[in-house]
């Protein structure tokens, strides 16, 4: 995984969403191999409950900028300290179905035990890049969204976890910028707008 691809990337902003948020896509080395850290959101949360996500959240008035938002939220959610977080760059902002623009910062972090804040995080999952880029673990579908029209949803299924939704959209770009992995040109299936989604 070559993070120089992120460093060289000119990220596209989203400036017209109702609310602003930021996340950190944390990359670590484990056993000499690159891994990506995810959180599984607590089931009682109102938005995106139970979903896999990157540490992060909404901007607060006290945050100097969106990088400060990402660092503060990562500290609150998993105990990641700003001084041990090496931000290498950004990928494109994305707009979520809940009218957030989310700014993803990519960072190197140490491989250590992190402590999930049980009010927001059910568990922490560290997934290998080798598994995330294995096309046997990837599939996608196309569906008609009531607000955004024709959309493609990505699903990465690794170690019993399913990364999908906004986090999977960010992960697709991260992998394409830093590895040889490329999103397949064709979707695996086309589904009805009300087809069931994973938890």
Phi, psi and omega in degrees: 000117184254102183288355175297336176298326176286318181301322182277347186286138175262098190288143178271130179274160167239113188249357188247017177279162183291324184226155182247143178213167178211149178226164171247127171267100190270126179248135179221160176260128177225122182062031180077006182237145180286141177226160176238135181265135176233158169248151171255119186292145181298146185293338184272356181290145185291321183248130175060036180301137176077358183275156173282140183208172168267152177300134180161184181174193186286149178288137175255154180303333181281348181285130180296323179198184183289333174296319177296323176301310182299316181294319179296313182295321179295324177293317181293321188277321185229001180079022177283121184275140181304323184289345178256009183253114179259097180285124184258344180163192181231155166251180187297142169300150173233155176258132180260167180292345179265019175064036169259146159259128184247127179258114181267124173258134179261133185219146167275137178225159179287152175275099179215178178282127176250152187249107180290138173281109189296344176291334183237333189238122178284319178197167178249134179236129177248111187248139184284144177295326178301319179286322180295329181267002176281114185298343174292341180260007184238142169208163180215160178218156178248135177213161179268119181266140184298333181254328190248004177073217184287119181231155175249125178256137181253145179225120173251119183247106185223131174053036179084359178256150174238115175265121182211186178068213184299322181295321178293325176298318177294319182296321178304311181292320179302313181292322180292330179280336191240353181223180176277357182294139175227140176298129177303145183294325185255146175281160179281331182198160171245129186236164177292154180303330183260016176299147185295143177250153179290161173272000000 
